[in-house]
Amino acid sequence: MPEAQHSASSVDSPRPAVEKHRRHKPLRIALFGFGTVGSSVARILVESKPQELKLTHIFNRNVARKRVDWVPEGVVWSDDADAVLGSDADVIVELAGGLDPAGAWVRRALEAGKSVVTANKKLIAFHGVDLERLAEAKGGHLKYGAAVAGGIPVIPGLEQGLAGDHIVRIEGILNGTCNFILSQMQEGAEYAPVLATAQAKGYAEADPTEDVGGFDARAKLAILMRLAMRVEIDPEEIVPKPITTIAAVDFSYARDLGCTIRQVARAEHFGDRLAATVGPMLVDLRSPLAWSQGTENMVIVKGQYGGNVVFSGHGAGGHPTAVAVVSDLLAMAHGSRRVEVPSAPAKVGAEFEVPHYIRFLVADRPGIVAAITGALAEEQINIRAIVQKAGYPADALPFVVTVEPCKSSALQRALAKVREMDCMLVEPLDLQMLENGGE
Ligand SMILES: NC(=O)c1ccc[n+]([C@@H]2O[C@H](COP(=O)([O-])OP(=O)(O)OC[C@H]3O[C@@H](n4cnc5c(N)ncnc54)[C@H](OP(=O)(O)O)[C@@H]3O)[C@@H](O)[C@H]2O)c1
């Protein structure tokens, strides 16, 4: 890990606003955003009536259409962000999403010495370090336990429970939309109809690019890397691969290899070198990663001393995510401070040394396998298996080559040559094979 000046989510500076209220009266809570998660947070606060927390304001644009009769009368409904930011609320709970204007609200609240709870992974992935410094300087708290894996306490688990270990690897299923699509495809469905079902059920956006393109998982991985590996990376340095290239035939070949396919976000320390990637990968059916179904999330972290720890459960949905938000609020009300998490800026690469699955779709002719094996041999890459299922037409023949662990860069050089062959009907599909998940 590079040495540099450390930023810290510190534990020692005074927290006047929250401390004062902790001792004397409940924390006054202003919700920003009354959508799926915001309304669930309100529901829990209203039904559970935690004595340490008091819902005082609900802000949303065009708020009149959002009003519900189960929110107590004294709560102020507003579509004036300035007024709510200037109110006597102690904590702003930002649940509108996106970088702007949510980022500006959070900054202004922290500037004013208020505390903030948010579930906004994008904001935290890109600006979390700065915002934590601001909270620190102004005597407030910033908590974002719901920003990764929704209701699964991965973030508090890393901040507290695993702070004593040195985390060397993270492997996670961090996007419920992709997991829903891929676990349905595992049962024989095709990509397009499953995406349509996911959209109809509200699991996928009308424009699913953030999810299926891997951008959402990349932001979450960057947050986990900072907390677990203590590195501040630019999320855009992680180049995600989309799941849209996966076809039903890949699940069929994967099954023959004792595997399935999942979108995995993965980061690992190799001595001083750090690598991270997000994309569809072959996962051994014996790995816990293969067991996650539907919209579930799962994170496996490997500690140098404690070995593997697995977190799993509902990664999204109003109520599970709201539980994480309310837990953050309760922790704040009780003055719970996280273990100091010193982190330092770091560069991240994409070089892993793992086995790969490569699926080709070709117009069959003599010499194709020889050309592919030749290109791999030139890069010193050893073939593990060549698998070709019967029953496909010769003019659109899918077949698979698996290779022994090799550097990603060497494989890319070999595939660049193979790609030139005029018999290739589509780009060869190259997937990492995760054989160590859960070890
Ligand atoms: N849903 C989940 O399962 C989940 C899980 C983990 C994390 N999160 C995160 O939680 C946050 C909220 O997600 P959500 O699913 O609750 O979203 P949502 O259902 O779309 O709710 C967002 C709410 O904020 C309001 N809003 C958005 N932009 C606004 C603006 N500029 N001014 C005023 N109001 C605005 C929206 O109003 P309109 O109704 O007018 O659009 C809506 O009521 C996001 O950061 C998301 O990434 C969600």
The ligand as a MOL file (V3000), in Angstrom:
LIG
                    3D

  0  0  0     0  0            999 V3000
M  V30 BEGIN CTAB
M  V30 COUNTS 48 52 0 0 0
M  V30 BEGIN ATOM
M  V30 1 N -33.9200 1.3900 -3.8740 0
M  V30 2 C -32.9650 0.6130 -3.3680 0
M  V30 3 O -33.1320 -0.5960 -3.2360 0
M  V30 4 C -31.6590 1.2250 -2.9540 0
M  V30 5 C -30.6870 0.3910 -2.3790 0
M  V30 6 C -29.4810 0.9500 -1.9430 0
M  V30 7 C -29.2550 2.3040 -2.1290 0
M  V30 8 N -30.2090 3.0760 -2.7240 0 CHG=1
M  V30 9 C -29.9330 4.4860 -2.8940 0
M  V30 10 O -30.8840 5.2280 -2.1440 0
M  V30 11 C -31.1380 6.4640 -2.7820 0
M  V30 12 C -32.6400 6.6000 -3.0270 0
M  V30 13 O -33.0430 5.5310 -3.8570 0
M  V30 14 P -34.6010 5.2360 -4.1050 0
M  V30 15 O -34.6660 3.8940 -4.7020 0
M  V30 16 O -35.4010 5.5270 -2.8860 0 CHG=-1
M  V30 17 O -34.9360 6.3120 -5.2270 0
M  V30 18 P -36.3680 6.8680 -5.6490 0
M  V30 19 O -37.4310 5.8850 -5.3410 0
M  V30 20 O -36.2350 7.3660 -7.0430 0
M  V30 21 O -36.5720 8.1020 -4.6540 0
M  V30 22 C -35.8800 9.2930 -4.7850 0
M  V30 23 C -36.7670 10.3990 -4.2600 0
M  V30 24 O -36.0360 11.6070 -4.2640 0
M  V30 25 C -36.7630 12.5850 -4.9890 0
M  V30 26 N -35.8510 13.4370 -5.7230 0
M  V30 27 C -34.9060 13.0230 -6.6220 0
M  V30 28 N -34.2550 14.0900 -7.1050 0
M  V30 29 C -34.7820 15.1790 -6.5020 0
M  V30 30 C -34.5130 16.5760 -6.6060 0
M  V30 31 N -33.5980 17.0370 -7.4270 0
M  V30 32 N -35.2430 17.4060 -5.8500 0
M  V30 33 C -36.1820 16.9410 -5.0170 0
M  V30 34 N -36.5000 15.6300 -4.8660 0
M  V30 35 C -35.7900 14.7620 -5.6130 0
M  V30 36 C -37.6340 11.8100 -5.9400 0
M  V30 37 O -38.7600 12.5810 -6.3260 0
M  V30 38 P -39.6270 12.2020 -7.6190 0
M  V30 39 O -40.6540 11.2480 -7.1490 0
M  V30 40 O -40.1710 13.5070 -8.0770 0
M  V30 41 O -38.6890 11.6020 -8.6410 0
M  V30 42 C -38.0100 10.6040 -5.1220 0
M  V30 43 O -39.1370 10.8190 -4.3150 0
M  V30 44 C -30.2840 6.4700 -4.0660 0
M  V30 45 O -29.0580 7.0860 -3.7970 0
M  V30 46 C -30.0680 4.9850 -4.3130 0
M  V30 47 O -28.8860 4.7210 -5.0520 0
M  V30 48 C -31.4020 2.5720 -3.1290 0
M  V30 END ATOM
M  V30 BEGIN BOND
M  V30 1 1 1 2
M  V30 2 2 2 3
M  V30 3 1 2 4
M  V30 4 1 4 5
M  V30 5 2 4 48
M  V30 6 2 5 6
M  V30 7 1 6 7
M  V30 8 2 7 8
M  V30 9 1 8 9
M  V30 10 1 8 48
M  V30 11 1 9 10
M  V30 12 1 9 46
M  V30 13 1 10 11
M  V30 14 1 11 12
M  V30 15 1 11 44
M  V30 16 1 12 13
M  V30 17 1 13 14
M  V30 18 2 14 15
M  V30 19 1 14 16
M  V30 20 1 14 17
M  V30 21 1 17 18
M  V30 22 2 18 19
M  V30 23 1 18 20
M  V30 24 1 18 21
M  V30 25 1 21 22
M  V30 26 1 22 23
M  V30 27 1 23 24
M  V30 28 1 23 42
M  V30 29 1 24 25
M  V30 30 1 25 26
M  V30 31 1 25 36
M  V30 32 1 26 27
M  V30 33 1 26 35
M  V30 34 2 27 28
M  V30 35 1 28 29
M  V30 36 1 29 30
M  V30 37 2 29 35
M  V30 38 1 30 31
M  V30 39 2 30 32
M  V30 40 1 32 33
M  V30 41 2 33 34
M  V30 42 1 34 35
M  V30 43 1 36 37
M  V30 44 1 36 42
M  V30 45 1 37 38
M  V30 46 2 38 39
M  V30 47 1 38 40
M  V30 48 1 38 41
M  V30 49 1 42 43
M  V30 50 1 44 45
M  V30 51 1 44 46
M  V30 52 1 46 47
M  V30 END BOND
M  V30 END CTAB
M  END
